[in-house]
């Protein structure tokens, strides 16, 4: 029966272990938040680059398509 009961010192040691684990967990969460913010910033920059590239490509295709259309109209 005595192996199943916790003494005050057992509870104090458990409390210290839990406090240490809580501090470590908070530190890990802070690092994850920082990594997430860095990843979000990089993703945002990549997305903006893709957006501008897509606009240039679509504009180029529009100009080429209109050039072909007007050329075809002149030939007929």
Rosetta blueprint (number, residue, H / E / L):
1 X L
2 X L
3 X L
4 X L
5 X L
6 X L
7 X L
8 X H
9 X H
10 X H
11 X H
12 X H
13 X H
14 X H
15 X H
16 X H
17 X H
18 X H
19 X H
20 X H
21 X H
22 X H
23 X H
24 X H
25 X H
26 X H
27 X H
28 X H
29 X H
30 X H
31 X H
32 X H
33 X H
34 X H
35 X H
36 X H
37 X H
38 X H
39 X H
40 X H
41 X H
42 X H
43 X H
44 X H
45 X H
46 X H
47 X H
48 X H
49 X H
50 X H
51 X H
52 X H
53 X H
54 X H
55 X H
56 X H
57 X H
58 X H
59 X H
60 X H
61 X H
62 X H
63 X H
64 X H
65 X H
66 X H
67 X H
68 X H
69 X H
70 X H
71 X H
72 X H
73 X H
74 X H
75 X H
76 X L
